[in-house]
Structures are given as structure tokens and as C-alpha cells.
């Protein structure tokens, strides 16, 4: 098999083990978190894996608790997908990565659904990445257009997802623990698929069901650090400053009614990927450092890692695995995503690889969507090098313009999977034969 065939086999086979439906079912089966003394169950799922997570939850209830009372229709909020659910739910399709009117509709639907819950009820939240945009409830003094403007600025600023979500939590009535407060006096339990690299639950989906340690002042500092103060709509700056002055209540620093558990994450997936690489004849090496810097810079650092492992190897096939979530500081007007930009930067510097052996790099978003594109990421190898040489395309100008998508498309090096139905951030897989 070719390296491309091996990479696709290893990646797709291992990703299947993260299938959220089975992950949720198996977690519930092992942990049995649903005692019989609750009057009603309120199931709510939001995020890119919401449909599959809800399916797994309802599979479990149907099998183990067929007589339990579910309040009305469970709510599921997802990004646009062809994925189906065979249960009778209130399925809402919302917007990602920038919120829109559907995001506010989804936020209001969840609030209205849990408003009737009592201390005798259990609210189950099934949370996955992407929910920060998919559900939205800005304060009345901040209109949707201003929130869209800020979201777009943050996504292009080079800020990390934790920093972006710190700001989001302070211009929202549901993020930063506020959704758990709205669920009072009921008990709530959140099962979470983490798309945040350090598995900080307070940052996943902007932490709607967990206490928040960040402050309004932290949000203002982040905007200042990325030179966004003058670009941010005045309504948002005013609201944050009111929070700093104590005129608006801070995000809750203590939550007593909700338990939060991570059931899948990027670090767990790296181990799974290594197992599948081993099964396919490659010696797996996991880079422990999270890949979270500027995409172009991380490509250079990965080459340094690869050279070390290549030089230390005895010539056996290698699978070097890393994961994280890089950032892109948008300065151009091109099209692409962080994984495509990392792949293109790697291609631009491939001569730094200290090997004559056959090699391949796959950098991919596990949700199947890299930035505002239909690609999951980029796949770079000696075939890409040859196609680049023959095309006579200027790779430097494409990098400057953040135009990785079109360059990779022209040399047949986009990695296309379609939405995967899950999200545990990004993975880089380097194969060497």
C-alpha cells in the first residue's frame, strides 16, 4: 500500500473508535449515573457531535430505563450535517463558527426547555466542540451583529481557543456556568467530548455548566493583547467595563448542582491512533507537547521533532503522532484553515527534513471541517512535492495571503472527509517508510 493509503486507513479506522454514540452508551453503561429517583429527565445535546451523542444516550435509556419519563422532546443543536437520528427529538441546525439568528433560537429553546425543571428532575447535557457558536444568548444590550463582528475578529486574531472563549463567556447569558445556574434547582450532569487541548472543561463550548475562574477584566486584557479594543463594537466594550466595575454580575465562581465529566479527548485519541499505526506495521511515537502555536511556526517545530526521531530510528517504518489546535493570524485574504496552513508551511520547508526515505504528513481537524472550508486538512508527501514543482505555483505568496486551500487543491493535497460527527481538535500524523 502507498503511504497515502496507509495514512487514510490508520486515520479513518482509529477515528471510528471515537464514534460518539458508542462512547456515550459505554460511559453510561459503566458508570450508571441515572438513579431511578428522578421524576423527569431533560436530555439536551449541543455541539458538532450532538446528534450521535444524543443517539447514544437514548439508546441507553431505551435499553436500561424503558419506563423513565423524558420531558417533552429532547433538544439537539447541531451544525449542518447529513447525519440522521431515529428518535423523536427537537433537532435544530445552527451556525458555526460564527453565530447567527439560529444560534439565538437554539439558546432560547434550551432555556425554555429547562425552565420547567424542578429539584426532582435531572438535566443531562451532552456537550461537544463548536457549541460556543451553535448556541448563543447575548445580553440584551449587545445585538447579534456586534457579537458576530467580535467573533470574526477573534477568530482571525491568532488568539487561542481558551482566550476566545474567555471573551465569549463574558458577553453571554448562558456561557461560563450560567446555563447550569439556569437549570437550578434541578440536578444536572454534563458528558463532554473535549475539543480543548488541555481539557479545561471551563473552556469547552465556553463552559456553560461549570464554574468560571476568568473575569471581565481577563476578557478586556485579551482584547487589548490582540489589538482589538478599537475594532470591537462599543456595546461590547461598555458591557465588559460595566462588569469590571461590578455593575454586572460576574460569571459564577461556584456551581453546586452540576457534575461534569470528559468522555473523549485529543490526548485519548492520540493513544488510539498510535495503536492503529502499530497494527498497520508502523512504530508509533507520540509527541507529548500540544501543538497550539501559530500554524506556520508549528510546521517548522514539527520538522525538528521529526528529524530527531528519524535520526534515532533504525530504519523501521515510523508513525509520529501529535495533536492540538494551532492558530492562524489572518493577514491575507485567501482561503484555508489552520491544518491546511500547517501542511502548506511544512511543504514549503520540506527540504529541511533530514531523510531520503519516503514520508507523508497528514494534518487534519477531527471534525472534518478545517476553517471555513470543505476540507478536513492537508496531506503532504513526495507526490505533493512533484506536483508543486510541475505547477510552478508560488508557495510563498500563497502563505502570505493565507491561501492554503487553493494551493493544496491545485496539487491534489487537500484532505476531504466531510463532517465526522465528532470533534477532539486536530491531529498530525507523520508516516515514514
C-alpha positions as CSV (number, residue, x, y, z in Angstrom):
1,X,0.0,0.0,0.0
2,X,1.1,3.6,-0.6
3,X,1.7,6.0,2.3
4,X,-1.5,7.8,1.4
5,X,-3.5,4.6,1.6
6,X,-1.8,3.8,4.9
7,X,-2.5,7.2,6.3
8,X,-6.1,7.2,5.3
9,X,-6.6,3.7,6.7
10,X,-5.0,4.4,10.0
11,X,-6.8,7.7,10.5
12,X,-10.3,6.6,9.4
13,X,-10.1,3.3,11.3
14,X,-9.0,5.0,14.5
15,X,-11.5,7.8,14.2
16,X,-14.3,5.3,14.0
17,X,-13.4,4.3,17.6
18,X,-14.3,7.8,18.8
19,X,-17.8,7.5,17.4
20,X,-19.8,9.5,20.0
21,X,-22.9,7.2,20.0
22,X,-20.9,4.3,21.3
23,X,-18.7,6.5,23.6
24,X,-21.8,7.8,25.4
25,X,-23.5,4.4,25.6
26,X,-20.4,2.7,27.0
27,X,-19.8,5.5,29.6
28,X,-23.4,5.3,30.9
29,X,-23.2,1.5,31.0
30,X,-20.1,1.6,33.1
31,X,-21.0,4.5,35.4
32,X,-24.7,4.3,35.8
33,X,-25.3,7.9,36.6
34,X,-29.1,7.8,36.3
35,X,-30.8,6.6,39.5
36,X,-34.5,5.9,39.5
37,X,-35.5,8.6,41.9
38,X,-35.8,11.4,39.4
39,X,-39.2,12.4,38.2
40,X,-38.2,13.6,34.8
41,X,-35.1,13.5,32.6
42,X,-34.3,16.6,30.4
43,X,-31.8,15.5,27.7
44,X,-30.1,18.3,25.8
45,X,-27.2,17.9,23.3
46,X,-25.3,20.7,21.6
47,X,-22.1,20.8,19.5
48,X,-20.7,19.1,16.4
49,X,-21.2,15.6,17.9
50,X,-24.7,16.3,19.3
51,X,-26.7,14.0,17.1
52,X,-24.6,11.0,17.7
53,X,-24.2,11.7,21.5
54,X,-28.0,12.0,21.9
55,X,-28.5,8.8,19.9
56,X,-26.1,7.0,22.4
57,X,-27.9,8.5,25.4
58,X,-31.3,7.5,24.1
59,X,-30.0,4.0,23.2
60,X,-29.0,3.6,26.8
61,X,-32.3,4.9,28.2
62,X,-34.3,2.7,25.9
63,X,-32.4,-0.4,26.9
64,X,-31.8,0.1,30.6
65,X,-34.6,2.5,31.6
66,X,-37.5,2.0,29.2
67,X,-40.1,3.3,31.7
68,X,-38.2,6.5,32.7
69,X,-40.0,9.8,32.0
70,X,-38.4,12.1,29.4
71,X,-39.8,15.6,29.5
72,X,-41.2,16.5,26.1
73,X,-38.8,16.2,23.2
74,X,-35.0,16.1,23.9
75,X,-33.3,19.1,22.3
76,X,-30.4,18.6,19.9
77,X,-28.4,21.5,18.4
78,X,-26.0,20.7,15.6
79,X,-24.2,22.3,12.7
80,X,-25.4,21.4,9.2
81,X,-24.9,17.7,8.6
82,X,-26.5,14.8,6.7
83,X,-26.4,12.7,10.0
84,X,-29.8,11.3,11.0
85,X,-31.4,10.4,14.3
86,X,-34.1,7.8,14.6
87,X,-35.6,9.2,17.9
88,X,-38.2,11.9,18.2
89,X,-36.2,14.9,19.2
90,X,-36.4,18.7,18.6
91,X,-33.5,18.9,16.1
92,X,-32.1,22.4,15.5
93,X,-29.5,23.2,12.9
94,X,-27.4,26.2,13.8
95,X,-24.4,28.2,12.6
96,X,-20.6,27.6,13.0
97,X,-18.0,29.1,13.5
98,X,-19.8,32.5,13.6
99,X,-23.2,32.7,15.4
100,X,-26.4,33.9,13.6
101,X,-30.1,34.1,14.3
102,X,-30.4,30.3,14.5
103,X,-27.8,30.3,17.3
104,X,-30.0,32.6,19.4
105,X,-33.1,30.5,18.6
106,X,-31.2,27.4,19.8
107,X,-30.1,29.2,23.0
108,X,-33.7,30.3,23.7
109,X,-35.0,26.8,23.0
110,X,-32.7,25.3,25.6
111,X,-33.5,27.9,28.2
112,X,-37.3,27.5,27.7
113,X,-36.9,23.7,27.9
114,X,-35.2,23.6,31.2
115,X,-37.2,26.4,32.7
116,X,-39.8,23.9,34.0
117,X,-37.3,21.6,35.6
118,X,-37.5,21.2,39.4
119,X,-35.4,19.7,42.2
120,X,-37.0,16.3,41.5
121,X,-35.6,16.3,37.9
122,X,-32.3,15.5,36.2
123,X,-31.0,17.6,33.3
124,X,-28.5,15.8,31.1
125,X,-26.2,18.0,29.0
126,X,-24.3,16.3,26.1
127,X,-21.6,18.8,25.1
128,X,-19.1,18.8,22.2
129,X,-17.0,21.3,20.4
130,X,-18.5,24.1,18.3
131,X,-21.2,24.8,20.8
132,X,-19.9,28.3,21.5
133,X,-21.3,29.4,18.2
134,X,-24.1,27.0,17.8
135,X,-25.9,28.2,20.9
136,X,-26.0,31.9,21.8
137,X,-27.7,34.2,24.2
138,X,-26.1,37.6,24.3
139,X,-27.2,40.2,26.9
140,X,-30.0,42.5,25.8
141,X,-27.5,45.4,25.4
142,X,-25.4,43.6,22.8
143,X,-27.0,42.9,19.5
144,X,-26.3,39.9,17.3
145,X,-24.4,41.9,14.7
146,X,-22.0,43.2,17.3
147,X,-21.4,39.7,18.6
148,X,-20.8,38.4,15.0
149,X,-18.3,41.2,14.4
150,X,-16.4,40.3,17.6
151,X,-16.4,36.6,16.9
152,X,-15.0,37.2,13.4
153,X,-12.3,39.5,14.8
154,X,-11.3,36.9,17.5
155,X,-11.1,34.0,15.0
156,X,-8.7,36.0,12.8
157,X,-6.6,37.5,15.6
158,X,-4.4,34.5,16.4
159,X,-6.0,34.2,19.9
160,X,-6.1,30.6,21.3
161,X,-9.5,28.9,21.7
162,X,-9.2,29.4,25.5
163,X,-8.7,33.1,25.1
164,X,-11.5,33.4,22.6
165,X,-13.8,31.5,24.9
166,X,-12.8,33.7,27.9
167,X,-14.2,36.7,26.0
168,X,-17.3,34.8,24.8
169,X,-18.1,33.8,28.4
170,X,-18.3,37.5,29.4
171,X,-20.8,38.6,26.7
172,X,-23.3,35.7,27.2
173,X,-26.2,34.8,29.4
174,X,-25.6,31.0,29.1
175,X,-21.8,30.5,28.8
176,X,-19.3,30.5,31.7
177,X,-21.5,28.4,34.1
178,X,-24.7,30.4,33.5
179,X,-26.6,27.5,31.9
180,X,-26.1,25.4,35.0
181,X,-27.5,28.2,37.1
182,X,-30.5,28.4,34.8
183,X,-31.0,24.7,35.4
184,X,-31.4,25.3,39.2
185,X,-32.9,23.8,41.3
186,X,-32.6,20.6,39.3
187,X,-29.5,18.3,39.3
188,X,-27.5,18.4,36.1
189,X,-24.9,16.1,34.7
190,X,-22.7,17.0,31.7
191,X,-21.0,14.4,29.5
192,X,-18.4,16.2,27.4
193,X,-16.3,15.4,24.3
194,X,-13.3,17.7,24.6
195,X,-12.0,19.8,21.7
196,X,-9.8,21.8,24.0
197,X,-6.2,20.7,24.2
198,X,-5.7,21.0,28.0
199,X,-9.2,19.5,28.6
200,X,-10.1,22.6,30.5
201,X,-13.9,22.0,31.0
202,X,-14.5,25.6,31.6
203,X,-13.4,26.4,28.1
204,X,-15.1,23.6,26.2
205,X,-18.1,25.1,24.5
206,X,-17.2,28.2,26.7
207,X,-18.0,26.2,29.8
208,X,-21.8,26.6,30.1
209,X,-22.2,24.1,33.0
210,X,-19.1,24.7,35.1
211,X,-17.7,27.4,37.4
212,X,-15.6,30.0,35.6
213,X,-12.3,31.3,37.0
214,X,-11.9,34.0,34.4
215,X,-13.2,37.6,34.8
216,X,-14.4,40.5,32.8
217,X,-11.0,42.1,33.3
218,X,-9.4,39.0,31.7
219,X,-11.6,39.5,28.7
220,X,-10.6,43.1,28.3
221,X,-6.9,42.2,28.6
222,X,-7.3,39.6,25.8
223,X,-8.9,42.2,23.5
224,X,-6.1,44.6,24.3
225,X,-3.3,42.0,23.8
226,X,-4.6,41.3,20.3
227,X,-5.1,45.0,19.4
228,X,-8.9,44.6,19.2
229,X,-10.1,47.2,21.6
230,X,-10.6,49.9,18.9
231,X,-12.1,47.4,16.5
232,X,-14.6,45.8,19.0
233,X,-18.1,47.2,18.9
234,X,-18.7,49.8,21.6
235,X,-21.6,48.0,23.1
236,X,-19.3,45.1,24.0
237,X,-16.6,47.2,25.4
238,X,-19.2,49.1,27.5
239,X,-20.7,45.8,28.8
240,X,-17.3,44.4,29.8
241,X,-16.3,47.6,31.6
242,X,-19.6,47.5,33.4
243,X,-18.7,44.0,34.6
244,X,-15.3,45.2,35.7
245,X,-16.9,47.9,37.7
246,X,-19.3,45.5,39.4
247,X,-22.4,46.8,37.7
248,X,-23.0,43.4,36.1
249,X,-22.7,40.1,37.9
250,X,-19.5,38.1,37.2
251,X,-19.7,34.6,35.8
252,X,-20.4,32.1,38.6
253,X,-17.3,31.1,40.6
254,X,-19.1,28.1,42.2
255,X,-21.6,25.6,40.8
256,X,-23.2,23.2,43.2
257,X,-25.9,21.5,41.0
258,X,-23.8,20.1,38.1
259,X,-21.3,17.3,37.6
260,X,-19.0,17.5,34.6
261,X,-17.2,14.5,33.0
262,X,-15.0,14.3,29.9
263,X,-15.7,11.1,28.0
264,X,-13.3,11.7,25.0
265,X,-10.4,14.0,24.1
266,X,-7.5,14.7,21.9
267,X,-5.0,13.0,24.2
268,X,-7.0,9.9,24.4
269,X,-7.3,9.8,20.6
270,X,-3.5,10.1,20.1
271,X,-3.1,6.9,22.0
272,X,-5.8,5.2,20.0
273,X,-4.1,6.4,16.7
274,X,-0.8,5.0,17.9
275,X,-2.4,1.6,18.5
276,X,-3.8,1.6,15.0
277,X,-0.5,2.7,13.5
278,X,1.2,-0.2,15.3
279,X,-1.4,-2.7,14.0
280,X,-0.5,-1.5,10.5
281,X,3.2,-2.0,10.8
282,X,4.5,1.3,12.0
283,X,6.4,2.0,15.2
284,X,4.3,4.7,16.9
285,X,5.9,7.7,18.6
286,X,3.6,10.2,20.4
287,X,4.9,13.8,20.7
288,X,3.7,14.8,24.2
289,X,3.8,18.5,23.6
290,X,0.5,20.0,22.5
291,X,0.7,21.7,19.0
292,X,-1.0,25.0,19.8
293,X,1.1,27.8,18.3
294,X,0.9,29.7,15.0
295,X,0.4,27.1,12.3
296,X,3.4,28.2,10.2
297,X,5.7,28.1,13.3
298,X,4.4,24.7,14.4
299,X,5.3,23.3,11.0
300,X,8.9,24.2,11.5
301,X,9.0,22.8,15.0
302,X,7.4,19.6,13.8
303,X,10.2,19.2,11.3
304,X,12.7,19.5,14.1
305,X,10.9,16.8,16.1
306,X,10.7,14.5,13.0
307,X,14.4,14.9,12.3
308,X,15.3,13.8,15.8
309,X,13.1,10.6,15.7
310,X,14.2,9.8,12.1
311,X,17.9,10.0,13.1
312,X,17.3,7.9,16.2
313,X,15.5,5.2,14.3
314,X,17.0,2.1,12.9
315,X,15.2,2.4,9.5
316,X,11.9,0.9,10.6
317,X,8.6,2.4,9.5
318,X,7.6,5.2,11.8
319,X,4.3,6.9,12.7
320,X,4.9,10.1,14.6
321,X,1.7,11.4,16.2
322,X,0.9,14.8,17.6
323,X,-2.2,16.8,18.4
324,X,-3.5,20.1,19.4
325,X,-5.1,23.1,17.8
326,X,-2.9,25.7,16.1
327,X,-3.9,29.3,15.4
328,X,-3.7,31.4,12.3
329,X,-3.1,35.2,12.4
330,X,-5.0,36.2,9.3
331,X,-3.1,38.9,7.3
332,X,-4.1,37.9,3.8
333,X,-7.5,37.5,2.0
334,X,-7.0,33.8,0.9
335,X,-9.0,30.7,1.8
336,X,-7.9,28.0,4.2
337,X,-7.8,26.6,7.7
338,X,-5.2,26.0,10.4
339,X,-4.4,22.4,9.3
340,X,-4.1,23.4,5.6
341,X,-1.8,26.3,6.6
342,X,0.4,24.0,8.7
343,X,0.6,21.5,5.8
344,X,1.5,24.2,3.3
345,X,4.1,25.6,5.5
346,X,5.5,22.1,6.0
347,X,5.6,21.7,2.3
348,X,7.4,25.0,1.9
349,X,10.1,23.7,4.2
350,X,10.2,20.0,3.3
351,X,13.9,20.2,2.3
352,X,14.7,20.6,6.0
353,X,13.7,17.0,6.5
354,X,16.9,15.0,7.1
355,X,15.9,11.9,5.3
356,X,15.9,10.3,1.8
357,X,13.1,7.9,2.9
358,X,9.6,8.2,1.7
359,X,7.5,10.4,4.0
360,X,4.0,11.8,4.5
361,X,2.3,14.4,6.7
362,X,-1.4,14.5,7.4
363,X,-2.7,17.4,9.4
364,X,-6.4,17.2,10.0
365,X,-9.3,18.5,12.0
366,X,-11.1,15.6,13.6
367,X,-14.5,17.3,13.0
368,X,-13.8,17.0,9.2
369,X,-14.1,20.8,8.8
370,X,-10.9,22.9,8.7
371,X,-11.7,26.6,9.0
372,X,-14.4,27.9,6.6
373,X,-13.7,25.2,4.0
374,X,-15.0,21.8,2.9
375,X,-11.6,20.3,3.6
376,X,-10.6,18.5,6.9
377,X,-7.0,19.5,6.4
378,X,-4.0,18.8,4.2
379,X,-2.0,15.7,3.2
380,X,1.6,16.3,2.1
381,X,4.1,13.9,0.6
382,X,6.6,13.4,-2.2
383,X,3.7,13.4,-4.6
384,X,2.9,16.9,-3.4
385,X,6.5,18.0,-3.9
386,X,6.4,16.8,-7.5
387,X,3.1,18.4,-8.2
388,X,4.2,21.7,-6.7
389,X,7.4,21.7,-8.8
390,X,5.4,21.0,-12.0
391,X,2.8,23.6,-11.2
392,X,5.2,26.4,-10.9
393,X,2.9,27.9,-8.2
394,X,4.5,30.5,-5.8
395,X,4.1,28.8,-2.4
396,X,5.5,31.9,-0.5
397,X,2.8,34.3,-1.9
398,X,0.1,31.8,-1.1
399,X,1.3,31.5,2.5
400,X,1.5,35.3,2.8
401,X,-2.1,35.5,1.6
402,X,-3.3,32.7,3.9
403,X,-4.4,30.9,0.7
404,X,-3.5,27.3,1.6
405,X,-6.8,25.8,0.3
406,X,-6.3,26.8,-3.3
407,X,-2.6,25.8,-3.4
408,X,-3.3,22.4,-1.9
409,X,-6.3,21.9,-4.2
410,X,-4.2,22.6,-7.3
411,X,-1.6,20.0,-6.2
412,X,-4.2,17.4,-5.1
413,X,-3.2,17.6,-1.5
414,X,-6.4,18.6,0.3
415,X,-7.8,16.0,2.7
416,X,-11.6,15.8,2.3
417,X,-13.7,13.7,4.6
418,X,-16.9,15.6,5.2
419,X,-18.2,16.3,8.7
420,X,-17.2,13.4,11.0
421,X,-19.8,13.8,13.7
422,X,-17.3,14.3,16.5
423,X,-14.6,16.8,17.4
424,X,-11.4,16.2,19.5
425,X,-9.4,19.1,17.9
426,X,-6.6,18.4,15.4
427,X,-4.2,15.6,14.7
428,X,-0.9,15.4,12.8
429,X,0.2,12.0,11.6
430,X,3.7,11.7,10.0
431,X,4.5,8.4,8.3
432,X,8.0,7.4,7.2
433,X,8.9,4.2,5.4
